[in-house]
Amino acid sequence: MELTESIARKVLKTLDAGLISGLGKPVPGQMCVEAAVCYAYGLKHSDNPPCVGSAVRAFKIRLNDSRWSSNAARTAGMRALSIAQLGSDVIDQGAFAKMVVEGAIRILVPMALRRAAARVKEPHASALLAAADRCESDGTRESALKARGAAQSAAAYAAAYAAAYADAYADEILNAAGDIGLQALIALDSPGCAYLGLLTEEA
């Protein structure tokens, strides 16, 4: 599928009408981010645009359908990714997935652990902070597994705060996740990144 500036602009225009969780309907403001791409290309209503790589698509759908505080927050958080993902079917999907996983371990896990540490007593707080530092410096599966153990040991103390924590920090965490995906697409030279300049122009 040919990617042009006209297509990128139409994706932005469709997206700026608003995004929702789930596939939705082929009406601007009533569909998900991948359906918006199909709409821009004039394709059948779907969340599987051929120009988006499989790993990128899986990441984007999960992010789109996450618990944002509002559809407006969802739309703002997905905006840059909606352009950068265009043409991502030509990039290495394994490399993208690996970069996203490492970014999640180095950035998202420490964010969550440090906030949890602020809400529990010792020795659990120190264990969570140490786990956050390991994840941030190592970025490995092993450090993430150790962090999970520390988090489980503190779970009984943190349970009372879980719902409020999710509501208060959902957008911050989800925006950070989106940035991880965006940086991976930029690093892998996804064709859509050539049109990221439209974001400021169209804002």
C-alpha positions as CSV (number, residue, x, y, z in Angstrom):
1,M,0.0,0.0,0.0
2,E,1.4,3.4,-1.0
3,L,2.0,5.8,1.8
4,T,1.6,9.4,0.8
5,E,1.3,12.7,2.7
6,S,-2.3,12.8,1.7
7,I,-2.9,9.5,3.5
8,A,-1.0,10.7,6.6
9,R,-3.1,13.8,6.7
10,K,-6.3,11.9,6.4
11,V,-5.3,9.5,9.2
12,L,-4.7,12.6,11.4
13,K,-8.0,14.2,10.5
14,T,-9.8,10.9,11.2
15,L,-8.0,10.4,14.4
16,D,-8.5,13.9,15.6
17,A,-12.3,13.3,15.5
18,G,-11.6,11.1,18.5
19,L,-10.8,7.4,19.2
20,I,-12.7,4.8,21.2
21,S,-11.9,1.5,22.7
22,G,-12.7,-1.4,20.4
23,L,-13.2,-1.6,16.7
24,G,-16.2,0.7,16.6
25,K,-18.0,1.9,13.5
26,P,-16.6,3.4,10.3
27,V,-17.5,6.9,11.4
28,P,-14.9,9.5,12.4
29,G,-14.9,9.7,16.2
30,Q,-16.4,6.3,16.6
31,M,-13.5,3.9,15.8
32,C,-10.1,2.7,17.1
33,V,-6.8,3.8,15.8
34,E,-6.3,0.9,13.4
35,A,-9.8,1.3,12.0
36,A,-8.9,5.0,11.4
37,V,-6.0,3.9,9.2
38,C,-8.3,1.6,7.2
39,Y,-10.8,4.4,6.8
40,A,-8.0,6.8,5.6
41,Y,-7.0,4.2,2.9
42,G,-10.7,3.7,1.9
43,L,-10.5,0.0,3.0
44,K,-13.2,-2.1,4.5
45,H,-13.9,-1.4,8.2
46,S,-11.3,-3.4,10.1
47,D,-8.6,-3.1,12.7
48,N,-6.0,-4.8,10.5
49,P,-4.6,-2.3,8.0
50,P,-2.1,-4.1,5.6
51,C,0.4,-1.2,6.0
52,V,0.9,-1.9,9.7
53,G,3.2,-4.6,10.9
54,S,1.8,-7.5,13.0
55,A,3.8,-6.7,16.2
56,V,3.2,-3.0,15.8
57,R,-0.6,-3.6,15.3
58,A,-0.7,-5.9,18.4
59,F,1.0,-3.2,20.5
60,K,-1.2,-0.4,19.1
61,I,-4.5,-2.3,19.7
62,R,-3.5,-3.2,23.3
63,L,-2.6,0.4,23.9
64,N,-5.7,1.8,22.2
65,D,-8.0,-0.5,24.2
66,S,-6.3,0.2,27.6
67,R,-8.0,2.1,30.4
68,W,-7.4,5.7,29.5
69,S,-9.0,8.3,31.7
70,S,-11.1,9.5,28.7
71,N,-11.4,9.1,24.9
72,A,-9.8,12.6,24.6
73,A,-6.7,11.3,26.5
74,R,-6.7,8.1,24.3
75,T,-6.8,10.3,21.2
76,A,-4.0,12.5,22.3
77,G,-1.9,9.6,23.5
78,M,-2.2,7.7,20.2
79,R,-1.7,10.7,17.9
80,A,2.0,10.4,17.1
81,L,1.9,6.6,17.0
82,S,-0.9,6.7,14.4
83,I,1.5,8.4,12.0
84,A,4.7,6.6,12.9
85,Q,3.1,3.2,12.4
86,L,2.2,3.8,8.8
87,G,4.3,1.6,6.5
88,S,5.6,-0.4,9.5
89,D,4.9,-3.7,7.7
90,V,8.4,-3.3,6.2
91,I,10.3,-3.0,9.5
92,D,11.6,-5.9,11.5
93,Q,8.7,-6.9,13.8
94,G,10.9,-9.0,16.1
95,A,13.2,-6.1,16.6
96,F,10.2,-3.8,17.4
97,A,8.8,-6.3,19.9
98,K,12.2,-6.6,21.6
99,M,12.6,-2.9,21.9
100,V,9.2,-2.4,23.3
101,V,9.7,-5.2,25.9
102,E,13.1,-3.7,27.0
103,G,11.5,-0.3,27.2
104,A,8.7,-1.6,29.3
105,I,11.2,-3.2,31.7
106,R,13.4,-0.1,31.9
107,I,10.7,2.5,32.1
108,L,7.2,1.3,32.9
109,V,8.1,-1.3,35.5
110,P,10.2,1.1,37.5
111,M,7.5,3.8,37.3
112,A,4.9,1.4,38.8
113,L,7.3,0.0,41.4
114,R,8.4,3.4,42.7
115,R,4.8,4.6,43.0
116,A,3.9,1.4,44.9
117,A,6.9,1.9,47.2
118,A,5.6,5.2,48.2
119,R,2.4,3.5,49.5
120,V,3.8,0.6,51.5
121,K,5.8,0.2,54.7
122,E,9.4,-1.1,55.2
123,P,10.9,-3.5,54.4
124,H,8.7,-3.7,51.3
125,A,9.3,-0.2,50.2
126,S,13.1,-0.7,50.0
127,A,12.6,-4.0,48.2
128,L,10.4,-2.3,45.6
129,L,12.8,0.5,45.1
130,A,15.8,-1.9,44.7
131,A,13.8,-3.9,42.1
132,A,13.0,-0.6,40.2
133,D,16.7,0.3,40.1
134,R,17.6,-3.2,38.8
135,C,14.9,-3.0,36.0
136,E,16.0,0.4,35.0
137,S,19.7,-0.5,34.8
138,D,19.4,-4.1,33.4
139,G,16.3,-4.0,31.3
140,T,16.3,-7.8,31.4
141,R,13.6,-10.5,31.9
142,E,15.5,-11.7,35.0
143,S,15.3,-8.2,36.6
144,A,11.6,-8.0,35.7
145,L,10.9,-11.4,37.4
146,K,12.7,-10.3,40.5
147,A,10.6,-7.1,40.5
148,R,7.5,-9.2,40.3
149,G,8.6,-11.2,43.4
150,A,9.1,-7.9,45.3
151,A,5.8,-6.6,44.1
152,Q,4.0,-9.8,45.2
153,S,5.5,-9.6,48.7
154,A,4.1,-6.1,49.0
155,A,0.8,-6.8,47.5
156,A,-1.1,-7.2,50.7
157,Y,0.0,-3.7,51.8
158,A,-0.7,-2.1,48.4
159,A,-4.1,-3.7,47.7
160,A,-6.1,-0.9,49.3
161,Y,-4.4,1.6,47.0
162,A,-4.7,-0.3,43.8
163,A,-7.8,1.1,42.3
164,A,-6.9,4.7,43.1
165,Y,-3.4,4.1,41.8
166,A,-4.7,2.8,38.5
167,D,-7.0,5.8,38.0
168,A,-4.5,8.4,39.1
169,Y,-1.6,7.2,36.9
170,A,-3.2,5.4,34.0
171,D,-2.7,8.2,31.5
172,E,0.9,8.8,32.6
173,I,1.8,5.1,32.3
174,L,0.0,4.7,29.0
175,N,1.6,7.8,27.5
176,A,5.0,6.4,28.5
177,A,4.2,3.2,26.8
178,G,3.2,5.0,23.7
179,D,6.5,6.9,23.7
180,I,8.4,3.6,24.0
181,G,6.6,2.4,20.9
182,L,7.2,5.6,19.1
183,Q,10.9,5.6,19.8
184,A,11.1,2.0,18.6
185,L,9.4,3.0,15.3
186,I,11.8,6.0,14.9
187,A,14.8,3.8,15.6
188,L,13.7,1.2,13.0
189,D,12.9,3.9,10.5
190,S,9.2,3.1,10.0
191,P,8.2,5.0,6.8
192,G,5.4,6.9,8.6
193,C,8.0,8.7,10.8
194,A,8.7,10.9,7.7
195,Y,5.4,12.5,8.3
196,L,5.7,13.2,12.1
197,G,6.2,16.9,11.2
198,L,2.4,17.0,10.4
199,L,1.6,16.6,14.1
200,T,2.6,20.2,14.9
201,E,1.1,21.6,11.7
202,E,-2.2,19.8,12.3
203,A,-2.4,20.5,16.0
